Amino acid sequence: MLNTIIRVIGLVWRIIATGLCFSVFGLGGLFLALLLFPVQRLFQRCPVKQKENARTVVHYSFKFFVALMHYTGAIRFHIKDKAHLANLKGELVLANHPSLIDVVVLISVIKNVDCVVKAHLFTNPFMRGVIKSTGYISNEAPQELLKECEQTLKRGNNLIVFPEGTRSVPHNSLKFKRGAANIALRCHAPITTVLIKMKPNTLTKGTPWYKVAPYQAHFSMQLAPHSFKSDIIYTSDVPAIQSRQLTKGLQQYFTKELSYI
């Protein structure tokens, strides 16, 4: 009986803590977009520097959000290889995508980072101001996307991409789309691979934030045990075929690497 009461109290608290954290996240996005970023732009006229400053602010804001989730007990975080990730420069960072907060955790750890975001987020009232201020790349126009990815990597920024394109479905096999492979082939940037696990599953695709796990979820993130080496023998010079083959190689690689952790 006592154990049941403790579990129920823990569940209720995690719902409250998760709601609090996401409320802070949304209101924080409005604060940055409506107050802080406009003030920054008054003192910095260079558009490139404006975006760099905005990304730095987002980096530390997301670091605060992750700490808030951790210390309120909403989710526990175990992040390895922080020093390595913090010192990346000009890397294409590929990661699997099991939960809603994956990109937030990645940006909180990796400095000087850019990312590809879904076009619909540019209309989200809580996020659009932040996304526009940081200059994060929209996935709406594929050709323009590739050009922007190439430019940001050449400037020494790190670029986060999820090869799945969206959150994975728990217990299903990984299914990669060709976007990450197209960027890798076009940009010829060094690749860093990051593995993410959430146990038990929570904040998954199609699951509302208030449906928390029955017991406290643990978010773990680390570099893959083995570096990705593109030793794929391409059977064609056609970019579409090379992209298909590289996508298959990445999918097999991530599947294998995730089995090690």
N, C-alpha and C positions, 0 to 999 in steps of 0.2 A: 504493500500500500504506500509506504513512504517513498519507495523508489519511483512509483508511478507519479506521485505528487511532484517529486523533484524533476522528473522528465517533462511533465506538463509545464511547470514553472520555467524550465530552461527553454522549452519551445516557444512559450509566450514571450519570454524576454528576447529571444533571437528575432522574432517577428517585429517587436518594438525597435530593437537595435537596428535591424535592416532598414525599416522604414525611416528611422532617424538619419541613418547614413545616406540614403538616397535622397532624402529631403535636403540635407546639407549639400549633396552633389548638385542637385538642380538649382537651388538658390545660389550656390557658389558660382555656377555657370552664368547666371544672370548678373551677379555682382561683377564678375570679371568683364563681361561683354558691355555692360551699361556704364560702369564706373572706372574700373582700373585700366582697361585697355585704352579707352579714350584719353585718359590722363597721360598714359605712357606716350601716346601718339603726339601729344602736345610738345613733349620734350625730345622726341626722336622723329625726324622728318623722313629719314631713309626707309623706304618700304621693306627692304630686306632686313634691316636691323629691327624694324617693328615686329616682323614675324619671328625673328630670333628671340626677342625679348618676350613675346607672347608665349612661345614654346617653353622658355625657361620657367615662366610663371605657372604654366600648366603642369610642367614636370613636378614642381614642388607642391602644387595644389593636389595632384593625384597622389603624391607621397603622403600628404596629410590624410587624404581619404582612405588610403589603404591602412594607415596607422589607426584611424578612427574605427574601421571595421574590425581590426585585429583586437584593439584594446576594449571595445565594447562587447567583444565575444561573438559578434555576428558571424565572422569567419576567421579562422586561424590561418596565418600565412607562413609558409616555409619557402624562402627564396635562397637558392644557392648561386654561387658564381657572381655575386653582386659586383665585385671589383672588376671582373672581366667585362661584364655587360656595361658597366658605367663608363668604361674607357674605349668602347667601340667607336670607330670613325669610318664613315663611308661604307657601311656594311648593309647588305640586304638581309634583314632579320626575318626569318620564316618561323612560324609557330603554329602548332595545332590550336584549335579554338573550342574548348569545351564549355566555356561559360561567358556570361555577359560582361564580366569585369576583366577579361584577359588583356585587352588593349590598355586599360587603365593601369594595371600592374606593370606591364611592359614599359609604358611611358614614365611611370614613377621611378623605374630603375635605370633606364637608358637615357642618357643625356643627348641633346642635340638631335632630336628624333623627329622624323616626318612619318606620316602614315597615309594609307589609302582608306577612305571612308565611303560609306554608301551615300548615294546622292540624296536620299530622302532625309538624311540628317541635317542637310542644309536648310530644311524647313522646320526643324525641331526648335521650338521657342527657347528651350533651355540650352541647346548646344550650338545653334547656328552662328551665334556671335563669336563663340570661342573658336569654332572651326574656321570661320572666315578670317579671324585675326591671326591665327597661327599659319594659315595658308595650307592646311592639310589638303590632300589631293582627292578630288571627287572621282568616283568610278563611272561617272555617267557617259563620258566620251572616251572609248578605248584608245584611240590614236593620240589624243591629247594627254591622256593618262600616262602612256608610255614615255612621251616627250618630257612631261613634268617629273616623272620618276628618274629618268636619266639625268636631268638637270640637278635635282636635289642631291643625288648620290655624288655627282661630280663636285658639288660644293662642299662635300665632306659630311653631309647629314647622313644619319642612319635612317633606313626606311623599313617600317614594319608592314608585313603583308601576311595575311592568313591564307594559305593555299586552298583551304576548304571554301573560302568565300563567304561563309556564314557559320554560325555555331553548329557543331556536330551534334548528332542525335545519340544520346547515351546507348551504349551496348551495340551500336551499329559500326560497321567497318568504316574507316576513313574514306572519303570520296572527294578527291581534289579536283578543282577546276583549273583551267589553263592560264588564268591571270598571272599567278606567281611565276610560272615557267616563261611566259611571254616577257615579263619584266627581267628575269634572270638572263634570258637570251639576248635581249635588246641592250641591257645595261652593262653586262660583263662585270658586275660588282662581286666582291667576295661575299660568300654566304655564311651567315651564322644561324644555326638551327637551335630553337628553344622548345623544350617539352613542358607541357602544362597538364596538370591533373587536378581534378576537384573530386574529393571523396568525403561523404557521399555526394552524388550529383545534385547540384542546385544552381539556380540562375541559368538553366539550360534553355535551349530553343523552345519557344512556345510555353514556357513556365513563368507565371507571374512572380514578382519579387516576394510576395507575401507567402508563397508556398515554400517555406523553408524546409531544409532537410530534417528528418526525425531526430537526429543528433548533430552536434556541431560539425560543420563542414571544414575540411582542411584543404587549402589551396597550396599546391606545390609547383615550383617553377625552377628549372635548371637548364644548363646547356646540355645538348644531347651527348651521351657518352662517347660517341664516335662522330667526327666531323663528316659532313656531307662531301663526297668527292664525285664530281660529275665525270665518271668514266664511261658514260653512255656512248655507244657507237651509233651515231645517227645514220639512218639508212637513206636519207634524202637531204637535199639542200633546201627543200621547201620549208619555210618557217612554221607553217601550220603542223606539218608532220613532226618536225623537231620539237615543237611545243608539246604535242601529244606524248611523245616518247619521254621527254623530261618530266612531264606531269606524272606519268606512270612510275618513273624512277623515284621521284620525290615521295609519292604515296607509299611505295614499298619501303623506302628508307624510314619514313616517320612511323609506319606501322611496326617495323622491327625495333626501332629505337625506343618506342613507348613500351615495348614488352620487357625492356631491361630495367625499368624503374617501377 
